[in-house]
Amino acid sequence: MPPLECIALKNKATFNELKLEVERKFRELYWGLKSFAVESIMNLNVKGTDLVSEIVEVGQKIVLEGSNAESGIINELIYEGGVNNRAVDCGCGAKEDDGERMISCDICEVWQHSRCVQIPNNQEMPPIFLCSRCEKEIMILPSMAP
């Protein structure tokens, strides 16, 4: 399934500006799309200088097609950890790796989107991460000191 994102634009944005914003957003969010370039708008016949607000209704879905500008990237290897064999169970409902930045619990090894567990994309990943389920299961034992 292709990634879906909501893009906010200024009032008088053109389709060229929409393409640039989509490229920026996807490059920021998805590790495997660091060189993503929009090639076409699939469900509309528009020029780059047309105003988005004159053609698209608020909330309408627009499908943009593109690819990585870097050559030699193999789709199954674009994941930061190599081949996609992760167990994903994110609070947002994701059950498979969509290429967005993720973090794994150090106990159960289940992956979640970093932004869904309140780790902003501009923040470094913590050296140790526990998901909310494992965090609840850990019991702190009282000290045995006399």
DSSP file with accessible surface (Angstrom, degrees, kcal/mol):
  #  RESIDUE AA STRUCTURE BP1 BP2  ACC     N-H-->O    O-->H-N    N-H-->O    O-->H-N    TCO  KAPPA ALPHA  PHI   PSI    X-CA   Y-CA   Z-CA
    1    1 A M              0   0  177      0, 0.0     3,-0.1     0, 0.0     0, 0.0   0.000 360.0 360.0 360.0 131.4    0.0    0.0    0.0
    2    2 A P        -     0   0   95      0, 0.0     2,-0.1     0, 0.0    96,-0.0  -0.357 360.0 -93.6 -70.7 153.6    1.4    3.4   -0.9
    3    3 A P        -     0   0   41      0, 0.0     2,-0.4     0, 0.0    23,-0.0  -0.384  37.4-153.3 -66.1 143.1    2.0    5.9    1.8
    4    4 A L        +     0   0  119     -3,-0.1     2,-0.3    -2,-0.1     0, 0.0  -0.976  18.6 171.2-119.1 130.2   -0.8    8.4    2.5
    5    5 A E        -     0   0   48     -2,-0.4     2,-0.5     2,-0.0    21,-0.0  -0.987  31.8-126.2-137.3 150.1   -0.2   11.8    3.9
    6    6 A C        -     0   0  112     -2,-0.3     2,-0.5     2,-0.0    -2,-0.0  -0.840  27.5-161.7 -94.6 126.8   -2.3   15.0    4.5
    7    7 A I        -     0   0   40     -2,-0.5     2,-0.4     2,-0.0    15,-0.1  -0.950   4.1-154.6-115.2 126.2   -0.6   18.0    3.0
    8    8 A A        -     0   0   88     -2,-0.5     2,-0.3    13,-0.1    -2,-0.0  -0.835  17.1-174.8 -99.1 135.8   -1.6   21.6    4.0
    9    9 A L        -     0   0   59     -2,-0.4     9,-0.0     4,-0.1     2,-0.0  -0.890  29.1-100.9-126.4 158.9   -1.0   24.4    1.5
   10   10 A K    >   -     0   0  137     -2,-0.3     3,-1.5     1,-0.1    -1,-0.0  -0.300  47.9 -98.4 -70.1 163.6   -1.3   28.1    1.5
   11   11 A N  T 3  S+     0   0  144      1,-0.3    42,-0.4    41,-0.1    -1,-0.1   0.855 118.8  38.7 -54.6 -45.4   -4.4   29.6   -0.2
   12   12 A K  T 3  S+     0   0  138     40,-0.1    -1,-0.3    41,-0.1     2,-0.1  -0.029  82.8 147.6-101.7  32.8   -2.9   30.4   -3.6
   13   13 A A    <   -     0   0    2     -3,-1.5    39,-2.6    38,-0.1    40,-0.5  -0.409  36.5-142.8 -71.4 142.4   -0.6   27.4   -3.9
   14   14 A T  B  >  -A   51   0A  29     37,-0.3     4,-2.1    38,-0.1    37,-0.2  -0.497  27.8-105.5 -94.7 170.9    0.0   26.1   -7.4
   15   15 A F  H  > S+     0   0    1     35,-1.7     4,-2.5    32,-0.4    34,-0.2   0.838 122.6  58.1 -68.2 -28.6    0.3   22.4   -8.4
   16   16 A N  H  > S+     0   0   77     32,-2.5     4,-2.0    34,-0.2    -1,-0.2   0.924 107.8  46.6 -63.5 -40.5    4.1   23.0   -8.8
   17   17 A E  H  > S+     0   0   67     31,-0.4     4,-2.3     2,-0.2    -2,-0.2   0.877 109.7  54.2 -69.3 -35.8    4.1   24.1   -5.1
   18   18 A L  H  X S+     0   0    9     -4,-2.1     4,-2.6     2,-0.2     5,-0.2   0.940 107.6  50.2 -60.2 -46.9    2.0   21.1   -4.1
   19   19 A K  H  X S+     0   0   55     -4,-2.5     4,-2.5     1,-0.2    -2,-0.2   0.925 111.0  48.8 -58.2 -44.6    4.6   18.7   -5.8
   20   20 A L  H  X S+     0   0  112     -4,-2.0     4,-2.4     1,-0.2    -1,-0.2   0.902 111.7  49.0 -63.1 -40.3    7.4   20.4   -3.9
   21   21 A E  H  X S+     0   0   51     -4,-2.3     4,-2.7     2,-0.2    -2,-0.2   0.899 110.7  50.3 -68.0 -39.0    5.6   20.1   -0.6
   22   22 A V  H  X S+     0   0    8     -4,-2.6     4,-2.7     2,-0.2     5,-0.3   0.940 111.4  48.7 -63.8 -45.0    4.8   16.4   -1.2
   23   23 A E  H  X S+     0   0   29     -4,-2.5     4,-2.4    -5,-0.2     5,-0.2   0.940 113.2  47.5 -59.1 -46.2    8.5   15.8   -2.0
   24   24 A R  H  X S+     0   0  110     -4,-2.4     4,-2.0     1,-0.2    -2,-0.2   0.940 113.8  47.3 -61.0 -46.2    9.6   17.6    1.1
   25   25 A K  H  X S+     0   0   47     -4,-2.7     4,-2.3     1,-0.2     5,-0.2   0.928 114.2  45.5 -63.9 -47.0    7.1   15.8    3.4
   26   26 A F  H  X S+     0   0   25     -4,-2.7     4,-2.4     1,-0.2     7,-0.3   0.896 112.2  51.1 -67.3 -38.2    7.9   12.3    2.0
   27   27 A R  H  < S+     0   0   92     -4,-2.4    -1,-0.2    -5,-0.3    -2,-0.2   0.875 113.4  46.6 -64.8 -36.0   11.6   12.9    2.2
   28   28 A E  H  < S+     0   0   89     -4,-2.0    -2,-0.2    -5,-0.2    -1,-0.2   0.894 121.3  34.6 -72.5 -39.8   11.2   14.0    5.8
   29   29 A L  H  < S+     0   0    4     -4,-2.3    72,-1.7    -5,-0.2     2,-0.6   0.820 109.5  60.1 -88.7 -33.9    9.0   11.2    7.0
   30   30 A Y  B ><  -B  100   0B   4     -4,-2.4     3,-1.7    -5,-0.2    70,-0.2  -0.880  58.4-158.6-111.9 118.2   10.1    8.1    5.0
   31   31 A W  G >  S+     0   0  103     68,-1.4     3,-0.9    -2,-0.6    -1,-0.2   0.879  96.0  51.8 -56.8 -41.2   13.6    6.8    5.3
   32   32 A G  G 3  S+     0   0    7     67,-0.7    -1,-0.3     1,-0.2     3,-0.2   0.500 105.1  57.3 -78.1  -1.0   13.4    5.0    2.0
   33   33 A L  G X   +     0   0   29     -3,-1.7     3,-1.8    -7,-0.3    -1,-0.2  -0.065  60.0 130.1-120.3  34.6   12.2    8.1    0.1
   34   34 A K  T <  S+     0   0  112     -3,-0.9    -1,-0.1     1,-0.3    -7,-0.1   0.712  85.3  34.1 -64.1 -19.2   15.1   10.4    0.9
   35   35 A S  T 3  S+     0   0   15     -3,-0.2    34,-2.5    35,-0.1    -1,-0.3   0.024  86.1 154.7-123.0  29.0   15.4   11.3   -2.8
   36   36 A F  E <   -C   68   0C  17     -3,-1.8     2,-0.4    32,-0.2    32,-0.2  -0.289  19.8-172.2 -62.1 135.4   11.7   11.1   -3.7
   37   37 A A  E     -C   67   0C  27     30,-2.6    30,-1.9   -15,-0.0     2,-0.3  -0.997  22.6-127.3-132.0 128.1   10.6   13.1   -6.8
   38   38 A V  E     +C   66   0C  16     -2,-0.4    28,-0.3    28,-0.2     3,-0.1  -0.583  27.0 176.6 -72.5 132.1    7.0   13.6   -7.9
   39   39 A E  E     -     0   0C 112     26,-3.3     2,-0.3     1,-0.4    27,-0.2   0.718  58.2  -8.3-107.2 -32.1    6.6   12.7  -11.6
   40   40 A S  E     -C   65   0C  37     25,-2.1    25,-2.9   -21,-0.0     2,-0.6  -0.994  54.3-118.1-161.4 162.0    2.9   13.1  -12.2
   41   41 A I  E     -C   64   0C  22     -2,-0.3     3,-0.4    23,-0.2    23,-0.2  -0.955  30.5-162.8-105.4 118.5   -0.5   13.8  -10.7
   42   42 A M  S    S+     0   0  100     21,-3.1    -1,-0.1    -2,-0.6    22,-0.1   0.878  77.0  37.7 -76.1 -43.1   -2.6   10.7  -11.5
   43   43 A N  S    S+     0   0   74     20,-0.6     2,-0.3     2,-0.0    -1,-0.2   0.283 110.0  59.0-102.6  13.7   -6.2   11.7  -11.1
   44   44 A L        -     0   0   38     -3,-0.4     2,-0.8    19,-0.2    -3,-0.2  -0.997  64.8-142.9-139.3 145.9   -6.2   15.3  -12.4
   45   45 A N        +     0   0  169     -2,-0.3     2,-0.3     2,-0.0    -3,-0.1  -0.856  51.6 139.8-106.3  93.3   -5.3   16.8  -15.7
   46   46 A V        -     0   0   35     -2,-0.8     2,-0.3    -5,-0.2    -5,-0.1  -0.891  49.9-121.2-133.9 162.7   -3.6   20.1  -14.6
   47   47 A K    >   -     0   0  143     -2,-0.3     3,-1.5     1,-0.1   -32,-0.4  -0.723  33.2-114.4 -97.9 156.9   -0.7   22.4  -15.4
   48   48 A G  T 3  S+     0   0   17     -2,-0.3   -32,-2.5     1,-0.3   -33,-0.4   0.783 115.6  53.5 -62.0 -26.7    1.9   23.2  -12.8
   49   49 A T  T 3  S+     0   0  103    -34,-0.2    -1,-0.3   -35,-0.2     2,-0.1   0.551  83.3 110.4 -89.2  -6.1    0.9   26.8  -12.7
   50   50 A D  S <  S-     0   0   47     -3,-1.5   -35,-1.7     1,-0.1     2,-0.4  -0.393  77.1-111.2 -65.4 145.4   -2.8   26.1  -12.0
   51   51 A L  B >>  -A   14   0A  37    -37,-0.2     3,-0.8     1,-0.2     4,-0.5  -0.653  15.0-145.5 -81.1 130.5   -4.1   27.0   -8.5
   52   52 A V  H >> S+     0   0   18    -39,-2.6     4,-3.1    -2,-0.4     3,-1.6   0.918  97.4  58.4 -59.9 -43.1   -4.9   24.0   -6.4
   53   53 A S  H 34 S+     0   0   68    -40,-0.5    -1,-0.2   -42,-0.4     5,-0.1   0.719 102.4  54.5 -65.2 -20.3   -7.8   25.8   -4.6
   54   54 A E  H <4 S+     0   0  143     -3,-0.8    -1,-0.3     1,-0.1    -2,-0.2   0.625 121.8  26.3 -86.5 -13.3   -9.6   26.4   -8.0
   55   55 A I  H << S+     0   0   69     -3,-1.6     2,-0.4    -4,-0.5    -2,-0.2   0.704 113.2  60.7-118.8 -32.8   -9.6   22.7   -9.0
   56   56 A V  S  < S-     0   0   21     -4,-3.1     2,-0.2    -5,-0.2    -1,-0.2  -0.842  70.1-137.6-109.2 135.1   -9.5   20.6   -5.8
   57   57 A E    >   -     0   0  151     -2,-0.4     3,-2.3     1,-0.1    -3,-0.1  -0.569  41.2 -86.4 -83.8 152.6  -12.1   20.7   -3.0
   58   58 A V  T 3  S+     0   0  156      1,-0.3    -1,-0.1    -2,-0.2     3,-0.1  -0.328 117.1  16.2 -57.5 130.6  -11.0   20.6    0.6
   59   59 A G  T 3  S+     0   0   76      1,-0.3    -1,-0.3    -3,-0.1     2,-0.1   0.334  90.6 140.3  87.0  -7.6  -10.5   17.0    1.7
   60   60 A Q    <   -     0   0   79     -3,-2.3     2,-0.3     1,-0.1    -1,-0.3  -0.433  53.8-119.6 -69.6 141.2  -10.3   15.7   -1.8
   61   61 A K        -     0   0  169     -2,-0.1     2,-0.4    -3,-0.1    -1,-0.1  -0.662  27.0-169.5 -83.8 136.2   -7.7   13.0   -2.4
   62   62 A I        -     0   0   42     -2,-0.3     2,-0.6    -6,-0.0    -6,-0.0  -0.990  12.0-145.5-123.2 133.8   -5.1   13.6   -5.0
   63   63 A V        -     0   0   78     -2,-0.4   -21,-3.1     2,-0.0   -20,-0.6  -0.891  15.3-172.9-105.4 117.3   -2.8   10.8   -6.1
   64   64 A L  E     -C   41   0C  38     -2,-0.6     2,-0.4   -23,-0.2   -23,-0.2  -0.921   8.3-154.7-108.6 134.8    0.8   11.8   -7.0
   65   65 A E  E     +C   40   0C  97    -25,-2.9   -26,-3.3    -2,-0.4   -25,-2.1  -0.872  28.7 136.5-109.9 141.6    3.1    9.3   -8.5
   66   66 A G  E     -C   38   0C  24     -2,-0.4     2,-0.3   -28,-0.3   -28,-0.2  -0.914  30.7-141.2-161.9-172.5    6.9    9.5   -8.2
   67   67 A S  E     -C   37   0C  49    -30,-1.9   -30,-2.6    -2,-0.3     2,-0.3  -0.953  37.5 -78.4-154.1 170.5   10.1    7.6   -7.6
   68   68 A N  E     -C   36   0C  30     -2,-0.3   -32,-0.2   -32,-0.2     5,-0.1  -0.609  31.2-145.8 -74.9 133.9   13.4    7.8   -5.9
   69   69 A A  S    S+     0   0   75    -34,-2.5     2,-0.2    -2,-0.3    -1,-0.1   0.777  77.0  89.8 -71.9 -26.0   15.9    9.9   -7.8
   70   70 A E  S >  S-     0   0  113      1,-0.1     3,-0.5     2,-0.0     2,-0.2  -0.498  76.1-135.8 -71.5 137.1   18.8    7.7   -6.7
   71   71 A S  T 3  S+     0   0  117     -2,-0.2     3,-0.1     1,-0.2    -2,-0.1  -0.583  79.4  37.4 -89.5 155.6   19.4    4.8   -9.0
   72   72 A G  T 3  S+     0   0   75      1,-0.3     2,-0.5    -2,-0.2    -1,-0.2   0.489  72.7 137.8  88.6   2.0   20.1    1.3   -7.8
   73   73 A I    <   -     0   0   59     -3,-0.5     2,-0.5    -5,-0.1    -1,-0.3  -0.720  42.5-150.1 -83.8 126.1   17.7    1.3   -4.8
   74   74 A I    >   -     0   0   97     -2,-0.5     3,-2.3     1,-0.1     4,-0.3  -0.850  14.0-132.1 -97.8 127.2   15.8   -2.0   -4.6
   75   75 A N  G >  S+     0   0  128     -2,-0.5     3,-1.4     1,-0.3     4,-0.2   0.845 104.1  52.0 -49.5 -43.2   12.3   -1.6   -3.1
   76   76 A E  G 3  S+     0   0  131      1,-0.3     8,-0.7     2,-0.1    -1,-0.3   0.671 111.2  49.0 -73.8  -9.0   12.7   -4.5   -0.7
   77   77 A L  G <  S+     0   0   81     -3,-2.3    -1,-0.3     1,-0.1    -2,-0.2   0.274  79.6  96.0-110.6  12.7   15.9   -3.1    0.7
   78   78 A I    <   +     0   0   27     -3,-1.4     2,-0.2    -4,-0.3    -1,-0.1   0.597  58.9 105.2 -80.2  -5.6   14.8    0.5    1.3
   79   79 A Y  S >  S-     0   0   41      3,-0.4     3,-2.2    -3,-0.2    21,-0.0  -0.502  79.9-124.4 -76.4 142.8   14.1   -0.2    4.9
   80   80 A E  T 3  S+     0   0  115      1,-0.3    -1,-0.1    -2,-0.2     3,-0.1   0.838 111.4  47.4 -56.3 -33.9   16.7    1.1    7.4
   81   81 A G  T 3  S-     0   0   63      1,-0.3     2,-0.4     2,-0.0    -1,-0.3   0.356 115.5-114.0 -92.0   6.9   17.2   -2.3    8.9
   82   82 A G  S <  S+     0   0   27     -3,-2.2    -3,-0.4    -5,-0.2    -1,-0.3  -0.779  82.8  27.2  99.4-142.7   17.6   -4.1    5.5
   83   83 A V  S    S-     0   0   87     -2,-0.4     2,-1.1     1,-0.1    -6,-0.1  -0.296  90.6-107.0 -59.4 139.6   15.0   -6.7    4.3
   84   84 A N        +     0   0   60     -8,-0.7    -1,-0.1     1,-0.2    -2,-0.0  -0.540  68.6 132.0 -75.9  98.9   11.6   -6.0    5.7
   85   85 A N        +     0   0  143     -2,-1.1     2,-0.2     2,-0.0    -1,-0.2  -0.107  33.0 136.1-135.0  37.3   11.0   -8.8    8.3
   86   86 A R        -     0   0   42     24,-0.0     2,-0.7     1,-0.0    11,-0.2  -0.597  56.0-129.4 -89.5 146.9    9.7   -6.7   11.2
   87   87 A A        -     0   0   59     22,-0.5    24,-3.1    -2,-0.2     2,-0.5  -0.864  34.8-168.3 -90.3 113.0    6.8   -7.4   13.4
   88   88 A V  B     +d  111   0D  13     -2,-0.7    24,-0.2     7,-0.6     2,-0.1  -0.912  26.0 154.7-110.2 131.4    4.8   -4.1   13.3
   89   89 A D        +     0   0   47     22,-2.1     2,-0.2    -2,-0.5     6,-0.2  -0.603  21.2 177.8-151.8  82.4    1.9   -3.2   15.7
   90   90 A C    >   -     0   0    5      4,-2.2     3,-2.1    -2,-0.1    22,-0.1  -0.605  40.2-121.2 -93.2 152.2    1.6    0.5   15.9
   91   91 A G  T 3  S+     0   0   76      1,-0.3    -1,-0.1    -2,-0.2    21,-0.0   0.721 111.6  64.5 -61.0 -21.9   -1.0    2.5   17.9
   92   92 A C  T 3  S-     0   0   80      2,-0.1    -1,-0.3    21,-0.0    20,-0.0   0.567 123.7-101.9 -79.3  -7.0   -2.1    4.1   14.6
   93   93 A G  S <  S+     0   0   50     -3,-2.1    -2,-0.1     1,-0.3     2,-0.1   0.302  71.7 147.7 105.4  -8.7   -3.2    0.7   13.4
   94   94 A A        +     0   0   20      1,-0.1    -4,-2.2    -5,-0.1    -1,-0.3  -0.390  19.8 175.8 -64.1 134.3   -0.3    0.0   11.0
   95   95 A K        +     0   0  139     -6,-0.2    -7,-0.6    -2,-0.1     2,-0.3   0.318  63.5  47.5-119.2   0.4    0.5   -3.7   10.8
   96   96 A E  S    S-     0   0  122     -9,-0.1     2,-0.5    -6,-0.0    -1,-0.1  -0.972  93.3 -93.6-141.1 157.9    3.3   -3.5    8.2
   97   97 A D        -     0   0    5     -2,-0.3   -13,-0.0   -11,-0.2   -18,-0.0  -0.579  34.7-179.3 -73.6 117.9    6.4   -1.5    7.6
   98   98 A D        -     0   0   50     -2,-0.5    -1,-0.1     2,-0.1     3,-0.1   0.288  54.2-101.0-101.4   8.8    5.4    1.4    5.4
   99   99 A G  S    S+     0   0   10      1,-0.3   -68,-1.4   -69,-0.1   -67,-0.7   0.321  80.9 132.5  90.7  -9.1    8.9    2.9    5.3
  100  100 A E  B    S-B   30   0B   7    -70,-0.2    -1,-0.3     1,-0.1   -70,-0.2  -0.412  74.5 -79.4 -72.1 153.8    8.2    5.6    7.8
  101  101 A R        -     0   0   44    -72,-1.7    13,-2.0    -3,-0.1    14,-0.4  -0.289  62.8-178.7 -56.1 129.1   10.7    6.1   10.6
  102  102 A M  E     -E  113   0D   7     11,-0.3     2,-0.3    12,-0.1    11,-0.2  -0.885  21.6-150.8-133.1 162.6   10.1    3.4   13.3
  103  103 A I  E     -E  112   0D  12      9,-2.8     9,-2.4    -2,-0.3     2,-0.4  -0.978  14.2-138.3-134.3 146.5   11.5    2.2   16.6
  104  104 A S  E     -E  111   0D  24     -2,-0.3    25,-0.2     7,-0.2     2,-0.2  -0.857  21.7-116.1-107.8 139.2   11.5   -1.3   18.1
  105  105 A C     >  -     0   0    0      5,-2.1     4,-1.3    -2,-0.4    25,-0.2  -0.511  19.4-138.8 -68.6 135.0   10.8   -2.2   21.7
  106  106 A D  T  4 S+     0   0   88     23,-3.1    24,-0.1    -2,-0.2    -1,-0.1   0.607  98.0  39.7 -74.5  -9.9   13.9   -3.6   23.4
  107  107 A I  T  4 S+     0   0   93     22,-0.3    -1,-0.1     3,-0.1    23,-0.1   0.847 130.6  19.2-100.9 -59.9   11.8   -6.3   25.1
  108  108 A C  T  4 S-     0   0   54      2,-0.1    -2,-0.1     1,-0.0     3,-0.1   0.614  89.9-137.1 -90.8 -11.8    9.2   -7.6   22.7
  109  109 A E     <  +     0   0  138     -4,-1.3   -22,-0.5     1,-0.2     2,-0.3   0.688  50.0 148.4  63.3  23.3   10.9   -6.3   19.5
  110  110 A V        -     0   0   28    -24,-0.1    -5,-2.1   -22,-0.1     2,-0.3  -0.713  41.9-130.8 -86.9 138.7    7.7   -5.0   18.0
  111  111 A W  E     +dE  88 104D  63    -24,-3.1   -22,-2.1    -2,-0.3     2,-0.3  -0.670  26.7 176.1 -95.4 145.0    8.1   -1.9   15.8
  112  112 A Q  E     - E   0 103D  13     -9,-2.4    -9,-2.8    -2,-0.3     2,-0.1  -0.965  41.7 -90.8-138.5 154.7    6.0    1.3   16.0
  113  113 A H  E  >  - E   0 102D   5     -2,-0.3     4,-0.8   -11,-0.2     3,-0.4  -0.467  34.2-134.4 -62.3 134.8    6.2    4.6   14.1
  114  114 A S  T >4>S+     0   0    0    -13,-2.0     5,-2.5     1,-0.2     3,-0.9   0.901 105.4  52.9 -61.3 -38.1    8.5    6.9   16.1
  115  115 A R  G >45S+     0   0   94    -14,-0.4     3,-1.1     1,-0.2    -1,-0.2   0.813 102.7  58.9 -70.5 -24.0    6.0    9.8   15.8
  116  116 A C  G 345S+     0   0   46     -3,-0.4    -1,-0.2     1,-0.3    -2,-0.2   0.702 106.9  47.6 -74.9 -19.4    3.2    7.6   17.1
  117  117 A V  G <<5S-     0   0   38     -3,-0.9    -1,-0.3    -4,-0.8    -2,-0.2  -0.005 127.0 -99.7-108.7  26.8    5.2    7.1   20.4
  118  118 A Q  T < 5S+     0   0  161     -3,-1.1    -3,-0.2     1,-0.2    -2,-0.1   0.781  80.7 132.8  65.6  34.0    6.0   10.8   20.7
  119  119 A I      < -     0   0   11     -5,-2.5    -1,-0.2    -6,-0.1    -2,-0.2  -0.928  51.8-138.6-111.9 103.5    9.5   10.8   19.2
  120  120 A P    >   -     0   0   57      0, 0.0     3,-1.9     0, 0.0    -4,-0.0  -0.217  17.8-115.9 -60.7 152.9    9.7   13.7   16.7
  121  121 A N  T 3  S+     0   0   45      1,-0.3     4,-0.1   -20,-0.0    -7,-0.0   0.772 115.7  54.8 -61.4 -25.7   11.5   13.1   13.4
  122  122 A N  T 3  S+     0   0  151      2,-0.1     2,-0.4     0, 0.0    -1,-0.3   0.455  94.3  87.6 -88.9   2.1   14.1   15.7   14.3
  123  123 A Q  S <  S-     0   0   95     -3,-1.9     2,-0.1     1,-0.0    -4,-0.0  -0.799  83.9-113.1-102.2 141.9   14.9   14.0   17.7
  124  124 A E        -     0   0  174     -2,-0.4    -2,-0.1     1,-0.1    -1,-0.0  -0.380  38.6-102.3 -67.9 147.6   17.5   11.2   18.0
  125  125 A M        -     0   0   51      1,-0.1    -1,-0.1    -4,-0.1     4,-0.0  -0.474  40.0-108.8 -69.7 140.9   16.2    7.8   18.9
  126  126 A P        -     0   0   49      0, 0.0    -1,-0.1     0, 0.0     3,-0.1  -0.389  19.9-124.9 -68.7 150.3   16.7    6.8   22.5
  127  127 A P  S    S+     0   0  130      0, 0.0     2,-0.4     0, 0.0    -2,-0.1   0.822 100.4  32.3 -66.3 -29.2   19.3    4.1   23.2
  128  128 A I  S    S-     0   0  124      2,-0.0     2,-0.4   -23,-0.0   -23,-0.1  -0.998  73.3-177.8-129.7 130.4   16.7    2.0   25.0
  129  129 A F        -     0   0   25     -2,-0.4   -23,-3.1   -25,-0.2     2,-0.4  -0.996   7.1-171.4-131.7 131.7   13.0    2.0   24.1
  130  130 A L        -     0   0   46     -2,-0.4   -25,-0.1   -25,-0.2    -2,-0.0  -0.987  22.8-130.4-118.8 130.5   10.1    0.2   25.8
  131  131 A C     >  -     0   0    1     -2,-0.4     4,-2.7     1,-0.1     5,-0.2  -0.256  32.4-103.1 -70.3 166.0    6.7    0.1   24.3
  132  132 A S  H  > S+     0   0   65      1,-0.2     4,-1.8     2,-0.2     5,-0.1   0.867 120.2  53.8 -63.4 -33.8    3.7    1.0   26.5
  133  133 A R  H  > S+     0   0  107      2,-0.2     4,-1.2     1,-0.2    -1,-0.2   0.945 113.5  40.4 -65.5 -48.4    2.7   -2.7   26.9
  134  134 A C  H  > S+     0   0   10      1,-0.2     4,-1.2     2,-0.2    -2,-0.2   0.871 111.1  58.1 -68.8 -35.8    6.1   -3.8   28.1
  135  135 A E  H  < S+     0   0  126     -4,-2.7     3,-0.3     1,-0.2    -1,-0.2   0.894 106.9  48.7 -60.8 -37.8    6.6   -0.7   30.2
  136  136 A K  H  < S+     0   0  172     -4,-1.8    -1,-0.2     1,-0.2    -2,-0.2   0.809 109.1  53.6 -70.4 -30.1    3.4   -1.7   32.1
  137  137 A E  H  < S+     0   0  147     -4,-1.2     2,-0.4    -5,-0.1    -1,-0.2   0.686  85.3  97.4 -81.0 -18.5    4.5   -5.2   32.6
  138  138 A I     <  -     0   0   81     -4,-1.2     2,-0.5    -3,-0.3    -4,-0.0  -0.560  60.4-159.0 -75.0 127.5    7.9   -4.3   34.2
  139  139 A M        -     0   0  148     -2,-0.4     2,-0.7     0, 0.0    -2,-0.1  -0.912  11.8-138.5-107.1 132.9    7.7   -4.5   38.0
  140  140 A I        -     0   0  163     -2,-0.5    -2,-0.0     1,-0.0     0, 0.0  -0.816  23.2-142.0 -89.7 116.5   10.2   -2.6   40.0
  141  141 A L        -     0   0  134     -2,-0.7     3,-0.1     1,-0.1    -1,-0.0  -0.565  19.6-109.3 -80.1 141.0   11.3   -4.8   42.8
  142  142 A P        -     0   0  105      0, 0.0    -1,-0.1     0, 0.0     2,-0.0  -0.320  45.0 -89.3 -65.9 153.6   11.9   -3.3   46.3
  143  143 A S        -     0   0  100      1,-0.1     0, 0.0     2,-0.0     0, 0.0  -0.336  25.5-150.3 -63.9 141.3   15.4   -3.2   47.5
  144  144 A M        +     0   0  184     -3,-0.1    -1,-0.1     2,-0.0    -3,-0.0   0.344  55.4 126.2 -94.8   6.1   16.6   -6.2   49.4
  145  145 A A              0   0   70      1,-0.1    -2,-0.0     0, 0.0     0, 0.0  -0.357 360.0 360.0 -66.3 142.3   19.1   -4.2   51.5
  146  146 A P              0   0  178      0, 0.0    -1,-0.1     0, 0.0    -2,-0.0  -0.215 360.0 360.0 -70.1 360.0   18.7   -4.5   55.3
